[in-house]
Amino acid sequence: MGVVAKIYPSAESASVRTAESGGSAASGAAPADRERLLALLSELAAGEAVFLPADPPRSGRVAFWTSGGRPPDLGVEAEQLTVVRPRGSSVSRARVGAVLLPVEQALPLLTRCRALGVDGGGRVSAGTAFWGTAALHGLDLVARGRVLPGVSPEGFDAWRVGPLDVDDHERLGALAAAMPPEARAVAVPGLSPLALPPAEPLLRAFLDAVADSLTRPPAARQVAGGTAFAVRAPQSVPGQRAWAAEVAAGRDAGLAVSLRLELGRADSFRAVVQLRSLSDPTVLADAADLWSGRAFAPELFGPRARVDTLLTLRRAARAWPPAARLLEAAAPTGLELSDEEARALLSDAAESLAAAGVAVHWPKELVRELTAAGVLEPARRKGTRSSAESFLSSGGLSEFRWRVALGDRELTEEELERLVQAHRPIVRLRDQWVVVDPELVRRLRRAAQSGAPSLTAIDALGAALTGDVEVDGERVAVTASGALEELRSRIADPEARAAREPQGPPKALLATLRDYQLRGLNWLHRMTSLGLGGCLADDMGLGKTVTLIALHLRRQERKATAGPTLVVCPASLLGNWEREILRFAPATPVRRFHGPGRDLDGLERGAEGGFVLTTYGTMRRDAERLADHPWGLLVADEAQHVKNPYAHTARALREIPSRGRVALTGTPVENNLSELWALLDWATPGLLGTLTSFRERYAKAVEGDRDEQAARRLAALVRPFLLRRRKADPGIAPELPPKTETDQPVSLTKEQVSLYEALVRELMAEIEGKQGITRRGLVLKLLTGLKQVCNHPAQFLKEPAGAKLPGRSGKLELLDELLDTVLAEEGSALVFTQYVAMGRLIERHLAERGVDTLFLHGGTTVKRREEMVDAFQAGEKKVFLLSLKAAGTGLNLTRAGHVIHYDRWWNPAVEDQATDRAYRIGQTQPVQVHKLIAEGTVEDRVAEMLRQKRELADSVLDSGEAAFSELGDDELAELVALRRTGR
């Protein structure tokens, strides 16, 4: 619910954090919200707060209003509240706009407002400061377990504070005496003249509301029966008044009752009733000694010791039926326990008894140090010793077994057998009584019956990295041993391992590698030498190409890894790869396998250690020819091109064998986690399982359910195979100049407004009532049309080449202004658009204004691309128009100091890649990024979404607009509606 729900998703956890942190005003707030939160807290602290009791207490609310009687902006609808204010020498009623929050949501706000005054030196009103102090007092009572069940006047289940000791009563009285009039400024209804509620009952009602809001123990279901006292919704329980009074009487008694378990020599169990004086907690006695008169200072247990004991045991019997046998004696002393009863006390029964006021104590000689963990170890082959290097190539299986230990000593086979055959909750092992988990025994028996499961080498490695494995349909924690553990430890933390094992660049490399590039080289060499692949996912411009050239040279230094490297990349990058190889490894042969007359003749004879460069299209057509050659290394550059594992290109790439595979991409996940699976399953087949199992186990859990545990498991599994570095990471590219990103709002012209509204009316009427693919197609048509209208009417109307362009588009006017400024300063700019048609309109318009441009799009030949890049980098042309899809990756255009996104792709990852054509290693000037956005339109609303929630990119499909095709009619209408901006 607005700010409150956003900052404090769990009121109870927020309250605990407040108590632990001392009420830090910004604690728990996300960085983007911190400034807003501090401003909001300052406004709340300076305003007023009043508690409004209700029945049951947890229904009570705290009213907040600011100076002048205005409601604070908490994202909650305000209500009108009548309050009492001073008026000269008297008082009068006044109406204020207030926000009324449930107590559990008000607690963190109150405590933080108080802290703002105590620690931050801010201004806090007397009323708000008082209720902040009262909130801390209530949290303290709840944390100390000072809560009792009760029944409210209207018959609802309700927790209250109690029992209170002498210090608690004194503190409550002092706090009530300090309550300022502002803290109870809501008059008692129906009284004349005006009367404010008395301080102490109001404070006590607030403390009860805190207890009732935060106390919901699951064990209350066993004690009270049903859902009363265990769920938040009010439960009508007028018939439980006597029970609640009995519980209160027991808690207010002079003694506490507990059960002490004793272990007999004949493996028998006995529960002994023992009593503790509440007036002097150091006094403890067995009930038998008190009844017989042998107890020390019996008067300390109170005059009603026997009655209080029976009342407590009666409650215990409701929570745990075997305790009813204690009530059969007039003076209960203890009872013998069966194995099943002892087992129950070892689990849920002890919790239920504790909720009923009876603790369970176990003897010191009883230990719970029996632990079990799954262990994976490579199957041993006679006469051979497995190593990390040979583990994957050996083709052997890894076996799962249970490692059961008492303390730090593993049990022997004989001890395990005794454990399995015992059928008891507590067994004697190594001269100790040991608590046995029945779930552990069940698993050990099942393992003995079905035999140890075996895993393939790659499956075993995945289990070792995630720390769990599936055994008989259950996830089991697991550790690795032997060569498997050696392999896991060598790859688990890629960069840390590289730092511990420094290795210089290859001698044949004519380049000085940066530290992070050298770490990346060592990581790639280690992974490929072990028979594993990897994905180097550095930001665009951080030098992935030179790192791969260095890897090729390093692999040529050993006969076991030497061989030709095949690089598959987009056509636009062939020239860049060839130039970089000639620059950094001039002695290394390089050839293009592309275009007519391409061949691989002589590859085996003369260029064993060279590079072969090809495109994805050529690779797809000639996969069989390429698969006939023994490649030492296979590299997929801009690997997001094969993110769809079912596409022909991705399938063809999988058919080409090599001793090592490396994927290069700046965006390993553009849209969803299935793309990550596609990259890593190509680089290291089998690592992530089948796509179906991956989607079920990880993608659905992480993307849909936001399962943090699944996300951590996936991170542990993927981290060794994916090296991700960003320009903003500390120490990665400190020499890069600053980058400034600015949203540039523009107003629509009258013509654009008319076209926009007409298109919305026409297509929304057509969309209503449509279903399935027909509706999705119409939605995409609407969104595409609106984006084109925002660009320029001529694009949307598909006007002929001679149509007038100036004066019809706000974006085009702003583009002229930006380019005029850039050119006047002798600067250069990149202008990106996702539409080739819009690029041609901009090209014609700028030509008419005397601005000479280059325009690169999907139809530009490879040779012409290279000529354009060279011309721009040489400063021959100042403005470079680019199709986002054709030029968003792979180009080095550091001549530009400005990047203009004329229209948005609605996927930040794609836009960032385009921006990185200029913002990359080699850039020496600050880069300014301008994003043109039509005000009041769908572009404006989507831009706001992307600012507020960057991870929206995870839900956007290739075209961007498709992400919104599943919106309902009302949501879609809200998204596309034109909001007037005053033009």
ABEGO torsion letter per residue (X at the ends): XEAAAAABABAAAAAAAAAAAGGBAABGBBAAAAAAAAAAAAAAAABBBBBBBBOBAAABBBBBBBBGGBBBBAGBBBBBBBBBBBBEABBBBBBBBBBBBBAAAAAAAAAAAAAAAAAAGBBBBAAAAAAAAAAAAAAAAAAAGBBBBBBBAAGBBBBBBOBBBAAAAAAAAAAAAABBAAAAABBBBGBOBBBBBBAAAAAAAAAAAAAAAABBBAAAAAAAEEABGABABBBBBAAAAAAAAAAAAAAABABBBBBBBBBBAAGBBBBBBBBBBAABAABBBBAAAAAAGABBGAAAAEAAAAAAAAAAAAAAAAABAAAAAAAABABBAEBBBBAAAAAAAABAAAAAAAAAGBBBBBBAABBAABBBBBBBBBBBBBGBBBBAAAAAAAGBBBBBBBBBBBEABBBBAAAAAAAAAAGBABBBBGGBBBBBBAAAAAAAAAAAAAEBBBBBAAAAAAAAAAGBBBBGGBBBBBBBBEAAAAAAAAAABAAAAAAABBBBBBAABBBBBBAAAAAAAAAAAAAAAAGBBBBBABBBGAGAAAAAAAAAAAAAABAAABEBBBBBBBAAAAAAAAAAAAAABAABBBBBBBEBGBBABGAAAAAAABBBBBBAAAAAAAAAAAAABBBABBBBBGAAAAABAABAAAAAAAABBBABBBBBBABABAABAAAAAAAAAAABBGAAEBAAAAAAAAAAAAAAAGBAAAAAAAAAAAAAABBBBBAABBGABAABBBBBBBBBBBBBBAAAAAAAAAAAAAAAAAABGBBEAAAAAAAAAAAAAAAAAAABAAAAAGBBAABBABGABAAAAAAAAAAAAAAAAGBBBBBBBABAAAAAAAAAAAAAAGBBBBBBBAABBAAAAAAAAAAAAAGABABBBBBAAAAABGBBBAABABBBBABBAGBAAAAAAAAAAABBBGBABBBBBBBBBBBGBAAAAAAAAAAABAAAAAABBAAGAAAAAABBAAAAAAAABBBBAGX
